[in-house]
Amino acid sequence: MGGIRRNKGEDAGGRGRTRARRQSIPAIPDVRHASARALVVSETDATAMLVGPSLGELEIPMECQYTVDDARLRLSQTERPRIDLIVLHQETPGAQEFIRQLSISSPSIACVMVCEHATLDDAVSAMRCGAVDIISAEQGQDMAAAAMRSALERSRVARQREERALRLRSVCKKLNSARHEVTNQVSDMCNDLVDAYRELSGEIDKLSICGEFNGIIRQELEIESLLRVVLEYVLAKTGPTNAAIFLPASGSEFSLGAYVNADIPKASVDALLDHLAEVLAPRFELRPGVHQYDTRRDVARLMGPDAHWLPEQTLLAFPCLHNDECLAVVTLFRDDHDHFSGETVKLLDTISALFSRQLARIIHVHHRHLPKHKWGAIGDAPDSYDYDEYDGPDDIDLAA
C-alpha cells in the first residue's frame, strides 16, 4: 500500500496544527530516500493509520502485513524492493521474537514497537529484544513522526555501515588474493635465486677445477708424465679406486697406457687390464660424455659375456675426444658397495676436455716435423713412442 498523503482541501486551521506539531519534533536530519521502504505488521489498520501520515511526509512507501509469518515471507522475496523500517504492534503474536531475530540477521533494518499505552517496562522489553524505539498510540502522530525519522536515520546509518563492511570485505579478499599471489611470486623468485646460486656455485667450482687441473697438466709435454699426473689428480679427488687409461693403437684396437691398482690381486691384474683394453675401451671410443654403471646388472649389460671380468664392480668410463678423434679412454672401477658420487662424474666430465686438449698438444709437439697423415697414434709401436714403465709411490703404472 502506498504512503498516506494529506488531502489538498485541508483548511488553514489544519495546516496550522501540522506546523505546530513539526515545531515540537526535535530536529533530526531529513531521511528522504527513494530506495527506503517501510513495512507495518499489525492485525488491525490502526497502526498503519498511526504511522502512515509521518511516512507520507517523508515520502517513504509503506507496505502492510497482518502476521509475522507474512512479514518473514515478504523479507525473503529478494526480487522485491528491500525493507528499511518495520513497525510492529506489541499485540501481534511473535512480534518480540521476530524483532530479536531481525536484530541478528538483518541489523540494518530498524524496528519500531507500537503500544497502546507504553510504560517503562514496555520500553525496556522492546529495547532488549532489539527495537530502536517505542511509540505509545495514546500520544498520537507527534510521537510517531519523531520515531519514524529517528528509526529511518538509524537504518540509513546501519545500511551504510553494512555496505561499507561489504566493500571492505571485498577489498580484503582482493588484497588477500594479491598477498597470496605476491607470496607465491616471492617464493618462486627465492627458488629461482637458490637454483641460480647453486648453478653459479657449480660453475665457480667448475672454473676452479679447470684452473687447478689445467695448471697441473699444461707443463707436461710427455705422455708418461701426463698420464701419471692425471691419475694422481683423479685419485686425490675420488679416493682409492682402480683406474686405467687406454690409448688407441692401430685400427680400433687399444693398448694400456697407465693404471692404478687398488684392490685387484697382482697375479690377475695384467690379464684383466689387457682384456679390458680389448673389450671395454673400444665400446667408448665414439661415445662422448662420462658413463656410469652403478649396479652389477648395468655392468653385465655393458660387458655381456665378458662381465665375469668385473664381478661386483661399479664402473665409470669416458673417452677423450679431440676434433672427433678418440685420443684415450679412461675407466675407473671399484667394489659396487662404494658407488661413485655425482660430484665425481661432474669432475671427470670437466677434466676430460682439458685432458684431451693436452693429449692433442703433446701429439702436435712430438710430430710437428711430420705431415699430419704420418703422425700415427699415440699407442703405436715403440718406433713412434718409447714409453718407460713407471713405478711411483702411488702405484701408478705406465704400460707401452
Steps between C-alpha positions, in 0.01 A plus 500: 500500500641841412576777743200689649495866377297793629206630296551829314179628649623524857403826666739760628440393857619144421814635336563713806473200730737301274759777513467512878564124526804529272647770723458273804696213337878504572718594203607176330669484159265452205498137388316521167646224281331350199626153595375506862188294575291425812307190602218514756416173676174510693171310518304826471525812283543725800882473493514590132272798559725610787834500313369550145483881506858527629628262232306694239667826601838326467396354161566146626285232330320278749391136479273318746497142622270353760719223644865442582512203260379722216771752590768229493376390157515857374856550625610177328386631159829638375355597163279763669628832645681470828346598832681756718243553778259263670223618732339229714212517741582357839194275497600328172582132581875432485589868462784507754660178376475632143677822600767304688573286191511805273747681727738206449441405136426847354640771730448766231121467530371731774209367707251722688250359753150650535307469831160629597623635831881474514659465841862490614488123517369487142787723386761288678351181354496649149860617523616162631352315205667739255251778422650846441199690634149460649187700417209549736181514292327728753754778424395505136691593186740746665694219666466278189660761274804540724537124534474446123767761427736362764449138394552576132816693579631205702413265214680725253813511716490124560447437128800719413705322765395161359578605141833636613574174679412307182729724297776454757454123495517504121815712512648270766431196284670668205792605720526152645495352149767750395700414813490130413602580143789719616600234754502236227701727273749574778523128575561428131761775488671357808502156341639649179767681701592180680521313169702784348731502801549125475563526128741791552672313782534198273646717226745657745604155621535390140718799416709437809553136401581600144755753617658259746512202261612702201779655704622150590494341154604795283865455600500130404627437148563125530228235480635305796514794737161630382328167568663476841396855595143443381459180700650660809257789474198274445586270790548799730139601424330158488686309770633143462387347171627294210568713195636442152571717198489328163668656197394432142731280295461392138145469368241475774731334749612649829800441720551569867667835563492523881310352791452509875432180690305545825358158589558262208731202567836565336498157339194581291528876448697475171256254343203710615634826359603339170152358464340835582718662234362254246136493613411809702700786348370463141142529622560859614712617208221707346271550801560852638425575861554321829312169525410358841407138581407465866356150522618155399209482258617820328855366471373165373289675238806697388753215499273219387679161510813671634326632814675239714819705467341773714292314762337711770640822357369852438647669194566843346634543147547791260691567177737790444388645165669775302363603161285184495808283553539277805836559666440286811238309699502534879330249730456492878354201683470374857276297732133564428433576867698823451325679214651799325328825599345755271782738588749248360305480175499882472874507576583249227271675254682827572857372472440272198503792255818645652667158500406451134634841408832435672533159329444667164756765589763233583430318175542824311829577679645153437394492134536862399777408251277244321190538280182429698413186301828344624450578869361159589335429834636563847466129575697382201809278519819630660634629168266796548521522881726347756311471832686409815313316772429718802491363853415793724418523866126510421513172306434677168622271221568601139481239227617514142 
